[in-house]
Amino acid sequence: MDFFRFFSRSEKNSKNVAKERLKLVLIHDRANVSPRFLEMIKGDIIRVISDYMVIDEEGLDIKLTRTRKDSDSSPISALVANIPILKMKEDSIK
C-alpha cells in the first residue's frame, strides 16, 4: 500500500480504492498515528538524510505497515522508507 499515492488522482476501480482506504484507516488506527504525523516524519527524514546525500524527494516513499516479530510472531507496526539516493555529498564522505 503506497500511502502517498493514496491521495493522488489515478484511474482505479472503486473496489480497490475502498480496499486501500480501509487498510490505511486500520493501520493508522492500530498504530495510533495520523497522516499528519507521517508527513512530519517524512520532513524530518528528508532534513537529516539531506545533510549526507542528495535524494529524490519526489520518489521518497514512507509507509506504515504491520509485520510480525521474529522472536514470538506477535504483530508490530513498522515504518518502511524507500529513499532514492542520487549521490553522496562530498563533505559527508570524509
ABEGO torsion letter per residue (X at the ends): XBAAAAABBBBBBAAAAAAAAAAAAAAAAAAGBBAAAAAAAAAAAAAAAAAABBBBAAABBBBBBBBBBAAAGBBBBBBBBBBBBABBBAAAAX
